[in-house]
Amino acid sequence: MKKIFLFIFIATITFSAQSQCSDVLIDSAMTRIGEATYMNAFRILMKKGKKNKIPVANFKIQMNKGNIYRFIVAEALENKEVLIASLADDYNKYGESYDKFEQINYRGFDFKCTKTGYYYLSAYFKDGEEGCGVIIMSLLQVQNKYLN
């Protein structure tokens, strides 16, 4: 009976810690979207990767031509490394929140969509470290079809 109680207690604490991590981070990221309109939050919880195999979270999103989208990244303070978000389609990479050459964490990026379709939002922690974070997708500007 004690083992069952201990298991339930540990599972509850683990679930609570994961949801608090994401909820707090969503609130933190929401303060940085500016004049954009919130669309979606992508929660990231990663375990430490193995050598030469960095764990990556992938999300398929649909975007419309002419719209400008903003992606904001927030990670927990206890993380050892930064959360990196990257946007691509089947052929090209369009944006990333971290500049590997300059070692600068921009904590987000804007993207003007030039083609309606599906895109892939990927997230991983630098050097394959473990951690939790969130990516907020928001709509910065909508293309008005009737003005063109």
PAZAPA-4460 file (N, C-alpha, C; in steps of 0.05 Angstrom, whole numbers, plus 32768, in hexadecimal, padded with zeros to 4 digits):
% residues 148
    n_x    n_y    n_z   ca_x   ca_y   ca_z    c_x    c_y    c_z   seq   type   mol
   8011   7FE8   8000   8000   8000   8000   8011   8019   8000     1      M     A
   8027   8018   800F   8039   802F   8010   8046   8035   7FF5     2      K     A
   804C   801F   7FE6   8058   8022   7FCC   8045   802F   7FB9     3      K     A
   802C   8028   7FBA   8017   8034   7FA8   8014   8051   7FAF     4      I     A
   8013   8058   7FC9   8010   8074   7FD1   8028   8084   7FC8     5      F     A
   8041   8079   7FCB   8059   8087   7FC3   8059   808B   7FA5     6      L     A
   8051   8077   7F95   8050   807A   7F78   803C   8090   7F70     7      F     A
   8025   8091   7F7C   8011   80A5   7F75   801B   80C1   7F7D     8      I     A
   8028   80C3   7F94   8033   80DC   7F9D   8048   80E7   7F8A     9      F     A
   805B   80D5   7F82   8070   80DE   7F6F   8065   80E5   7F54    10      I     A
   8052   80D6   7F4A   8045   80DC   7F30   8037   80F7   7F31    11      A     A
   8029   80FD   7F48   801B   8116   7F4B   802F   812E   7F4B    12      T     A
   8044   812B   7F5A   8059   8140   7F5B   8065   8144   7F3F    13      I     A
   806B   812F   7F31   8077   8131   7F17   8064   8140   7F04    14      T     A
   804B   8138   7F03   8037   8144   7EF2   8034   8162   7EF9    15      F     A
   8032   8168   7F13   802F   8183   7F1C   8047   8195   7F14    16      S     A
   805F   818A   7F17   8077   819A   7F10   8077   819F   7EF2    17      A     A
   806F   818C   7EE2   8070   8190   7EC5   805B   81A5   7EBD    18      Q     A
   8043   81A4   7EC8   802F   81B7   7EC0   8035   81D3   7ECA    19      S     A
   8041   81D6   7EE2   8049   81F0   7EEC   805F   81FC   7EDB    20      Q     A
   8072   81EB   7ED3   8087   81F5   7EC2   807C   8202   7EA9    21      C     A
   806A   81F4   7E9B   805F   81FE   7E83   804D   8216   7E87    22      S     A
   803C   8215   7E9C   8029   822B   7EA1   8037   8245   7EA7    23      D     A
   804C   8243   7EB8   805B   825B   7EBF   806A   8266   7EA7    24      V     A
   8074   8254   7E97   8083   825D   7E7F   8070   8269   7E6A    25      L     A
   8058   825F   7E68   8045   826B   7E55   803F   8288   7E5E    26      I     A
   803B   828C   7E77   8036   82A7   7E81   804D   82B9   7E7C    27      D     A
   8065   82AF   7E80   807E   82BE   7E7B   8080   82C6   7E5E    28      S     A
   807C   82B2   7E4C   807E   82B7   7E2F   8068   82CA   7E25    29      A     A
   8051   82C8   7E31   803A   82D9   7E28   8040   82F7   7E2C    30      M     A
   8051   82FE   7E3F   8057   831A   7E44   8069   8325   7E2E    31      T     A
   8074   8313   7E1D   8087   831C   7E08   807B   831B   7DEC    32      R     A
   8061   8314   7DE8   8057   8312   7DCD   8050   832D   7DC2    33      I     A
   8050   8342   7DD2   804B   835D   7DC8   802E   835F   7DBD    34      G     A
   802C   836C   7DA6   8012   8371   7D9A   8007   8358   7D8B    35      E     A
   8015   8342   7D8C   800C   832A   7D7E   7FF4   831D   7D8C    36      A     A
   7FE5   830C   7D7E   7FCF   82FD   7D89   7FD7   82E0   7D8E    37      T     A
   7FD3   82D7   7DA7   7FDA   82BC   7DAE   7FCB   82A8   7D9D    38      Y     A
   7FDA   8293   7D94   7FCE   827D   7D85   7FD0   8262   7D92    39      M     A
   7FE9   825B   7D9B   7FED   8241   7DA6   8006   8240   7DB8    40      N     A
   8006   822E   7DCB   801E   8229   7DDB   8027   820D   7DD7    41      A     A
   8041   820A   7DD2   804D   81EF   7DCE   805E   81EA   7DE6    42      F     A
   8056   81D6   7DF6   8065   81CF   7E0F   807B   81BB   7E08    43      R     A
   8092   81C0   7E14   80AA   81AF   7E0F   80B4   81A4   7E2A    44      I     A
   80B7   818A   7E2B   80C3   817E   7E43   80D6   8168   7E38    45      L     A
   80F0   816C   7E3C   8104   815A   7E30   8115   814D   7E46    46      M     A
   811C   8135   7E41   8130   8127   7E51   814B   812B   7E43    47      K     A
   8160   8128   7E52   817B   812C   7E47   8180   8118   7E31    48      K     A
   818B   8122   7E1B   8191   8111   7E04   81AA   8101   7E08    49      G     A
   81AD   80ED   7DF7   81C5   80DD   7DF7   81D9   80EA   7DE4    50      K     A
   81F2   80E1   7DE6   8207   80EB   7DD5   8200   80E9   7DB8    51      K     A
   8202   80FF   7DA9   81FC   8101   7D8D   81DF   80FC   7D86    52      N     A
   81CD   80FE   7D9A   81B0   80FB   7D94   81A1   810E   7DA6    53      K     A
   819C   8126   7D9B   818E   813B   7DAA   8170   8136   7DA7    54      I     A
   8160   8134   7DBD   8143   8131   7DBA   8137   814B   7DAF    55      P     A
   8124   8148   7D9D   8117   815F   7D90   80F9   815A   7D91    56      V     A
   80EA   8170   7D98   80CD   816F   7D97   80C5   817D   7D7D    57      A     A
   80B3   8170   7D6E   80AA   817A   7D54   808C   817F   7D54    58      N     A
   8084   8195   7D49   8067   819C   7D47   8062   81A5   7D2A    59      F     A
   804C   819B   7D1F   8043   81A2   7D04   802E   81B8   7D07    60      K     A
   8032   81CF   7CFA   8020   81E5   7CFC   8019   81EF   7CE0    61      I     A
   8001   81F9   7CDD   7FF9   8205   7CC4   7FFA   8223   7CC6    62      Q     A
   8005   8230   7CB1   8006   824D   7CB0   7FFD   8257   7C95    63      M     A
   7FF4   8270   7C95   7FE8   827C   7C7D   7FFA   8292   7C71    64      N     A
   7FFB   8292   7C56   800B   82A5   7C47   8003   82C2   7C4F    65      K     A
   8017   82D3   7C52   8013   82EF   7C58   8012   82F5   7C76    66      G     A
   800D   82E2   7C87   800C   82E6   7CA3   8028   82E7   7CAF    67      N     A
   802B   82F6   7CC5   8044   82F7   7CD3   803F   82EA   7CEE    68      I     A
   804F   82D6   7CF4   804D   82C7   7D0D   8064   82CD   7D1F    69      Y     A
   805F   82CD   7D39   8074   82D1   7D4D   8076   82B8   7D5E    70      R     A
   808F   82AE   7D62   8094   8297   7D73   80A6   82A1   7D8B    71      F     A
   809C   829D   7DA3   80AA   82A5   7DBB   80B2   828C   7DCB    72      I     A
   80CB   828B   7DD4   80D5   8274   7DE2   80DA   827B   7E00    73      V     A
   80D2   826A   7E12   80D7   826E   7E2E   80DF   8253   7E3A    74      A     A
   80F4   8254   7E4B   80FC   823B   7E58   80FE   823F   7E76    75      E     A
   80FD   8229   7E84   80FF   822A   7EA2   811A   8234   7EAB    76      A     A
   811B   8242   7EC1   8134   824D   7ECC   8147   8237   7ED3    77      L     A
   813D   8220   7EDB   814F   820A   7EE4   815C   81FB   7ECD    78      E     A
   8154   8201   7EB4   8160   81F3   7E9D   817E   81FA   7E9B    79      N     A
   818E   81E7   7E93   81AB   81EB   7E8F   81B0   81FA   7E75    80      K     A
   81A0   81F6   7E61   81A4   8202   7E47   818A   820E   7E3D    81      E     A
   818D   821E   7E27   8176   822C   7E1B   8166   821A   7E0A    82      V     A
   814C   8220   7E08   813A   8213   7DF6   813C   8221   7DDB    83      L     A
   8140   8211   7DC6   8142   821C   7DAB   812A   8214   7D9A    84      I     A
   811E   8227   7D8D   8107   8222   7D7C   8110   8227   7D5F    85      A     A
   8106   8216   7D4D   810E   8219   7D31   80F5   8214   7D1F    86      S     A
   80F2   8223   7D0A   80DB   8221   7CF8   80E5   8219   7CDC    87      L     A
   80D8   8205   7CD0   80E1   81FC   7CB5   80C9   81F0   7CA7    88      A     A
   80CC   81EC   7C8D   80B9   81DB   7C7E   80C9   81C3   7C73    89      D     A
   80BF   81B6   7C5E   80CD   819F   7C54   80E8   81A6   7C47    90      D     A
   80EC   81BF   7C3F   8103   81C7   7C30   8115   81DB   7C3C    91      Y     A
   810A   81ED   7C4C   811A   8204   7C57   8116   8208   7C75    92      N     A
   812A   8215   7C81   8128   821D   7C9C   8123   823C   7C9C    93      K     A
   810F   8245   7CAB   8106   8261   7CAA   810E   8272   7CC2    94      Y     A
   8112   8265   7CD8   8119   8275   7CF0   8122   8264   7D06    95      G     A
   8131   8270   7D19   813A   8262   7D30   813E   8276   7D46    96      E     A
   8139   826E   7D5F   813B   8280   7D75   8157   8284   7D80    97      S     A
   816A   8274   7D76   8185   8275   7D81   8199   8277   7D6A    98      Y     A
   81AC   828A   7D6B   81C1   828D   7D57   81D9   827D   7D60    99      D     A
   81DE   8266   7D54   81F4   8255   7D5C   820F   8261   7D57   100      K     A
   8212   8271   7D43   822C   827D   7D3C   8233   8293   7D50   101      F     A
   8220   82A4   7D57   8225   82BA   7D69   821F   82B3   7D87   102      E     A
   8214   829B   7D8B   820D   8292   7DA6   81F9   82A5   7DB3   103      Q     A
   81E5   82AE   7DA4   81D1   82C1   7DAF   81B6   82B3   7DB0   104      I     A
   81A9   82B5   7DC7   818E   82AA   7DCA   817A   82C0   7DC7   105      N     A
   816B   82C1   7DB0   8158   82D6   7DAB   813D   82D1   7DB8   106      Y     A
   8139   82B8   7DC2   8120   82B1   7DD0   8107   82B4   7DC0   107      R     A
   810A   82B2   7DA5   80F4   82B3   7D93   80FB   82BF   7D78   108      G     A
   80E7   82BF   7D66   80EB   82CA   7D4C   80D0   82CF   7D3F   109      F     A
   80D0   82E1   7D2A   80B8   82E6   7D1A   80BB   82D9   7CFF   110      D     A
   80A5   82D1   7CF3   80A6   82C4   7CD9   808F   82CE   7CC8   111      F     A
   8096   82D9   7CB0   8082   82E1   7C9C   807E   82CA   7C89   112      K     A
   8066   82BF   7C8A   8060   82A8   7C7A   805B   82B0   7C5D   113      C     A
   806A   82A3   7C4B   8067   82AA   7C2E   8059   8294   7C1E   114      T     A
   8051   827E   7C2D   8043   8269   7C1F   8032   825A   7C33   115      K     A
   8018   8258   7C2E   8005   824A   7C3F   800D   822C   7C3F   116      T     A
   800E   8221   7C57   8014   8204   7C58   801C   81FC   7C74   117      G     A
   8026   81E4   7C76   802F   81D9   7C8F   804D   81DF   7C93   118      Y     A
   8054   81E6   7CAC   806F   81EB   7CB4   8075   81DA   7CCD   119      Y     A
   808E   81D7   7CD3   8096   81C6   7CE9   80A5   81D7   7CFE   120      Y     A
   809A   81D8   7D16   80A7   81E6   7D2C   80B6   81D1   7D3C   121      L     A
   80D0   81D4   7D3F   80E0   81C2   7D4E   80EC   81CF   7D67   122      S     A
   80EF   81C0   7D7C   80FA   81CB   7D95   810D   81B7   7DA1   123      A     A
   8123   81C2   7DAB   8137   81B1   7DB9   8147   81C2   7DCC   124      Y     A
   8154   81B6   7DDF   8165   81C4   7DF1   8182   81C2   7DE7   125      F     A
   8190   81D8   7DE8   81AC   81D9   7DDF   81BC   81C3   7DED   126      K     A
   81CC   81B6   7DDD   81DD   81A0   7DE6   81CE   8188   7DF0   127      D     A
   81B4   8186   7DEA   81A4   816F   7DF1   819E   816D   7E0F   128      G     A
   81A0   8183   7E1D   819A   8183   7E3A   817C   817E   7E3F   129      E     A
   8176   8177   7E57   815A   8174   7E5F   814E   818F   7E68   130      E     A
   8134   8191   7E67   8127   81A9   7E71   810B   81AB   7E68   131      G     A
   80FE   81C1   7E71   80E3   81C6   7E68   80E1   81E2   7E5E   132      C     A
   80CF   81E6   7E4B   80CB   8201   7E3F   80B1   8202   7E30   133      G     A
   80AD   8219   7E23   8095   821D   7E14   809B   822F   7DFC   134      V     A
   808D   822B   7DE7   808E   823C   7DCF   8072   8247   7DCB   135      I     A
   8070   8261   7DCA   8056   826E   7DC5   8055   8276   7DA7   136      I     A
   8041   826E   7D9A   803C   8276   7D7E   8026   828B   7D7E   137      M     A
   802C   82A2   7D72   8018   82B7   7D71   8017   82C4   7D55   138      S     A
   8001   82D1   7D50   7FFD   82DE   7D36   8002   82FC   7D39   139      L     A
   8017   8305   7D2B   801F   8321   7D2D   800F   8333   7D1A   140      L     A
   800B   8329   7D01   7FFD   8339   7CED   7FEE   8326   7CDA   141      Q     A
   7FD6   832D   7CD3   7FC6   831D   7CC1   7FC5   832B   7CA6   142      V     A
   7FCA   831C   7C91   7FC8   8326   7C76   7FAB   832C   7C6F   143      Q     A
   7FA5   8344   7C67   7F89   834B   7C5F   7F86   8345   7C41   144      N     A
   7F76   8331   7C3B   7F72   8328   7C1F   7F65   833D   7C0E   145      K     A
   7F56   834F   7C1A   7F46   8362   7C0A   7F56   837B   7C03   146      Y     A
   7F6D   837F   7C0E   7F7D   8397   7C08   7F90   8393   7BF1   147      L     A
   7F95   837A   7BE9   7FA8   8374   7BD4   7F9B   8373   7BB9   148      N     A
***
